[in-house]
Amino acid sequence: MSSLRPPQSLTSRLGVDTGEAVLRYELLEEQAVSLGRAGRKMEAALAVLRDLEQGGEGRAEALKAAADAVWAFLVQREVLGLRDRAAVVAQYAIPREVLNRLGVK
């Protein structure tokens, strides 16, 4: 019976011999889950905004919700060291009106 073990390069880097690797793994896992949750929330808010026509009823609330969700996602990314906003703006096609509310240039 063989056991599964991580590659040696990961063993030394993660400190498997201590409990540090387990903690670090769980922290990274939680960060990824949290970023994914924020991303889905942002995508949903942007979809609602896109579905409402310009000046339509509820658009102001949808714009605020989208700006809040985008801001939360960008902050979450920056906390993780991911600072390339331009890639996010392009990938998710974040409208200029949302970025204006954030003060992004």
GROMACS elastic network, one bead per residue, 0.5 to 0.9 nm:
[ bonds ]
;  ai    aj funct       b0    kb
    5     8     6  0.85375   500
    5    11     6  0.88292   500
    6     9     6  0.81726   500
    6    10     6  0.63799   500
    6    11     6  0.63431   500
    7    10     6  0.54715   500
    7    11     6  0.63684   500
    8    12     6  0.64846   500
    8    13     6  0.86170   500
    9    12     6  0.58237   500
    9    13     6  0.64086   500
    9    14     6  0.87116   500
   10    13     6  0.50488   500
   10    14     6  0.57589   500
   10    15     6  0.81226   500
   10    16     6  0.82846   500
   11    14     6  0.55511   500
   11    15     6  0.59728   500
   11    16     6  0.54073   500
   11    17     6  0.80184   500
   11    21     6  0.84093   500
   12    15     6  0.53499   500
   12    16     6  0.69338   500
   12    17     6  0.85384   500
   13    16     6  0.81404   500
   13    21     6  0.86687   500
   14    17     6  0.87399   500
   14    18     6  0.89460   500
   14    20     6  0.69932   500
   14    22     6  0.85276   500
   14    24     6  0.75678   500
   14    25     6  0.85504   500
   15    18     6  0.57765   500
   15    19     6  0.75748   500
   15    20     6  0.59438   500
   15    21     6  0.54135   500
   15    22     6  0.89631   500
   16    19     6  0.66521   500
   16    20     6  0.67533   500
   16    21     6  0.51014   500
   16    22     6  0.75804   500
   17    20     6  0.80038   500
   17    21     6  0.79940   500
   18    21     6  0.69240   500
   18    22     6  0.85208   500
   19    22     6  0.56245   500
   19    23     6  0.65660   500
   19    24     6  0.87625   500
   20    23     6  0.51881   500
   20    24     6  0.59405   500
   20    25     6  0.84323   500
   21    24     6  0.50513   500
   21    25     6  0.59397   500
   21    26     6  0.85139   500
   22    25     6  0.51521   500
   22    26     6  0.62211   500
   22    27     6  0.86390   500
   23    26     6  0.51602   500
   23    27     6  0.61624   500
   23    28     6  0.86225   500
   24    27     6  0.50927   500
   24    28     6  0.61384   500
   24    29     6  0.84882   500
   25    28     6  0.51620   500
   25    29     6  0.60462   500
   25    30     6  0.86095   500
   26    30     6  0.61306   500
   26    31     6  0.85599   500
   27    30     6  0.51322   500
   27    31     6  0.61522   500
   27    32     6  0.86351   500
   28    31     6  0.50320   500
   28    32     6  0.61823   500
   28    33     6  0.86243   500
   29    32     6  0.51772   500
   29    33     6  0.62220   500
   29    34     6  0.85880   500
   30    33     6  0.50531   500
   30    34     6  0.59983   500
   30    35     6  0.84854   500
   31    34     6  0.51039   500
   31    35     6  0.60756   500
   31    36     6  0.85164   500
   31    76     6  0.87105   500
   31    80     6  0.78019   500
   32    35     6  0.51420   500
   32    36     6  0.60955   500
   32    37     6  0.85730   500
   33    36     6  0.50888   500
   33    37     6  0.61437   500
   33    38     6  0.86562   500
   34    37     6  0.50823   500
   34    38     6  0.62185   500
   34    39     6  0.85473   500
   34    76     6  0.81191   500
   35    38     6  0.51106   500
   35    39     6  0.60656   500
   35    40     6  0.86553   500
   35    73     6  0.69983   500
   35    76     6  0.63693   500
   35    77     6  0.70747   500
   36    40     6  0.61812   500
   36    41     6  0.85737   500
   37    40     6  0.52188   500
   37    41     6  0.62124   500
   37    42     6  0.85970   500
   37    73     6  0.89418   500
   38    41     6  0.50957   500
   38    42     6  0.61171   500
   38    43     6  0.86225   500
   38    69     6  0.71563   500
   38    70     6  0.83774   500
   38    72     6  0.68857   500
   38    73     6  0.53156   500
   38    76     6  0.77785   500
   39    42     6  0.50395   500
   39    43     6  0.61275   500
   39    44     6  0.86039   500
   39    69     6  0.81913   500
   39    70     6  0.81930   500
   39    72     6  0.89404   500
   39    73     6  0.60492   500
   40    43     6  0.50345   500
   40    44     6  0.61351   500
   40    45     6  0.85871   500
   41    44     6  0.51776   500
   41    45     6  0.62011   500
   41    46     6  0.86247   500
   41    66     6  0.88300   500
   41    69     6  0.63978   500
   41    70     6  0.86253   500
   41    73     6  0.85569   500
   42    45     6  0.51442   500
   42    46     6  0.61129   500
   42    47     6  0.85246   500
   42    65     6  0.86996   500
   42    66     6  0.64863   500
   42    67     6  0.85532   500
   42    68     6  0.83628   500
   42    70     6  0.55242   500
   42    71     6  0.88127   500
   42    72     6  0.82829   500
   42    73     6  0.69229   500
   43    46     6  0.51549   500
   43    47     6  0.60999   500
   43    48     6  0.87208   500
   43    66     6  0.84831   500
   43    69     6  0.84077   500
   43    70     6  0.85772   500
   43    92     6  0.74912   500
   44    47     6  0.50529   500
   44    48     6  0.63092   500
   44    49     6  0.86824   500
   44    66     6  0.83446   500
   45    48     6  0.52052   500
   45    49     6  0.62905   500
   45    50     6  0.87245   500
   45    62     6  0.69592   500
   45    63     6  0.82609   500
   45    65     6  0.62386   500
   45    67     6  0.84524   500
   45    68     6  0.89818   500
   45    69     6  0.68409   500
   45    70     6  0.85357   500
   46    49     6  0.50134   500
   46    50     6  0.61462   500
   46    51     6  0.86170   500
   46    62     6  0.81358   500
   46    63     6  0.82396   500
   46    65     6  0.84816   500
   46    66     6  0.54674   500
   46    67     6  0.86255   500
   46    69     6  0.85032   500
   46    70     6  0.84926   500
   46    92     6  0.85622   500
   46    93     6  0.89290   500
   46    94     6  0.73851   500
   46    95     6  0.85131   500
   47    50     6  0.50905   500
   47    51     6  0.61800   500
   47    52     6  0.88431   500
   47    66     6  0.87741   500
   48    51     6  0.51419   500
   48    52     6  0.65387   500
   48    59     6  0.88601   500
   48    62     6  0.66159   500
   48    63     6  0.88917   500
   48    66     6  0.82668   500
   49    52     6  0.54399   500
   49    53     6  0.81172   500
   49    59     6  0.67000   500
   49    61     6  0.89465   500
   49    62     6  0.53270   500
   49    63     6  0.61595   500
   49    65     6  0.86143   500
   49    66     6  0.69588   500
   50    53     6  0.72221   500
   50    54     6  0.88485   500
   50    95     6  0.89539   500
   52    55     6  0.81213   500
   52    56     6  0.61823   500
   52    57     6  0.78466   500
   52    58     6  0.77185   500
   52    59     6  0.61768   500
   52    62     6  0.82100   500
   53    56     6  0.52476   500
   53    57     6  0.84327   500
   53    59     6  0.75433   500
   54    57     6  0.89747   500
   54    59     6  0.72189   500
   55    58     6  0.83721   500
   55    59     6  0.61984   500
   55    60     6  0.78888   500
   56    59     6  0.55128   500
   56    60     6  0.83949   500
   57    60     6  0.77461   500
   57    61     6  0.88710   500
   58    61     6  0.54038   500
   58    62     6  0.62045   500
   58    63     6  0.86364   500
   59    63     6  0.59347   500
   59    64     6  0.85227   500
   60    63     6  0.50807   500
   60    64     6  0.62699   500
   60    65     6  0.86485   500
   61    64     6  0.51124   500
   61    65     6  0.61310   500
   61    66     6  0.85319   500
   62    65     6  0.50257   500
   62    66     6  0.60050   500
   62    67     6  0.84971   500
   63    66     6  0.50932   500
   63    67     6  0.60937   500
   63    68     6  0.85462   500
   63    97     6  0.80058   500
   63    98     6  0.66219   500
   63   101     6  0.88007   500
   64    67     6  0.51147   500
   64    68     6  0.60955   500
   64    69     6  0.85597   500
   64    98     6  0.80178   500
   64   101     6  0.81995   500
   65    68     6  0.51113   500
   65    69     6  0.61092   500
   65    70     6  0.85648   500
   66    69     6  0.51017   500
   66    70     6  0.60442   500
   66    71     6  0.84400   500
   66    98     6  0.68283   500
   67    70     6  0.51604   500
   67    71     6  0.60062   500
   67    72     6  0.85500   500
   67    97     6  0.87620   500
   67    98     6  0.52188   500
   67    99     6  0.72366   500
   67   100     6  0.89051   500
   67   101     6  0.64694   500
   67   102     6  0.66682   500
   68    71     6  0.51313   500
   68    72     6  0.61632   500
   68    73     6  0.86458   500
   68   102     6  0.84404   500
   69    72     6  0.51292   500
   69    73     6  0.61784   500
   69    74     6  0.86341   500
   70    73     6  0.50905   500
   70    74     6  0.61163   500
   70    75     6  0.85441   500
   70    94     6  0.83080   500
   70    98     6  0.80480   500
   70    99     6  0.84862   500
   70   102     6  0.84868   500
   71    74     6  0.51759   500
   71    75     6  0.61038   500
   71    76     6  0.85284   500
   71    99     6  0.89834   500
   71   102     6  0.68464   500
   72    75     6  0.51719   500
   72    76     6  0.60954   500
   72    77     6  0.86323   500
   73    76     6  0.50860   500
   73    77     6  0.62108   500
   73    78     6  0.86548   500
   74    77     6  0.50832   500
   74    78     6  0.61672   500
   74    79     6  0.86506   500
   74    82     6  0.86508   500
   74    83     6  0.81132   500
   74    85     6  0.72385   500
   74    88     6  0.83035   500
   75    78     6  0.50567   500
   75    79     6  0.61801   500
   75    80     6  0.87035   500
   76    79     6  0.52070   500
   76    80     6  0.65319   500
   76    81     6  0.89187   500
   76    82     6  0.86269   500
   77    80     6  0.51504   500
   77    81     6  0.64169   500
   77    82     6  0.50191   500
   77    83     6  0.67012   500
   77    84     6  0.87986   500
   77    85     6  0.89747   500
   78    82     6  0.50064   500
   78    83     6  0.51932   500
   78    84     6  0.85131   500
   79    82     6  0.73639   500
   79    83     6  0.86506   500
   80    83     6  0.84527   500
   82    85     6  0.82972   500
   83    86     6  0.89092   500
   84    87     6  0.58056   500
   84    88     6  0.70430   500
   85    88     6  0.51593   500
   85    89     6  0.61603   500
   85    90     6  0.86074   500
   86    89     6  0.50743   500
   86    90     6  0.61191   500
   86    91     6  0.84714   500
   87    90     6  0.51750   500
   87    91     6  0.59193   500
   87    92     6  0.84839   500
   88    91     6  0.50876   500
   88    92     6  0.59634   500
   88    93     6  0.79274   500
   88    94     6  0.80092   500
   89    92     6  0.55790   500
   89    93     6  0.55201   500
   89    94     6  0.51173   500
   89    95     6  0.81354   500
   89    99     6  0.86527   500
   90    93     6  0.50101   500
   90    94     6  0.69874   500
   91    94     6  0.80677   500
   92    95     6  0.89379   500
   94    97     6  0.84629   500
   94    98     6  0.67836   500
   94    99     6  0.71692   500
   95    98     6  0.54770   500
   95    99     6  0.66088   500
   95   100     6  0.88106   500
   96   100     6  0.59965   500
   96   101     6  0.86865   500
   97   100     6  0.50769   500
   97   101     6  0.65386   500
   97   102     6  0.89823   500
   98   101     6  0.52910   500
   98   102     6  0.67061   500
   98   103     6  0.89625   500
   99   102     6  0.50344   500
   99   103     6  0.62317   500
   99   104     6  0.53500   500
   99   105     6  0.76187   500
  100   103     6  0.50301   500
  100   104     6  0.60869   500
  100   105     6  0.76160   500
  101   104     6  0.78057   500
  102   105     6  0.89307   500
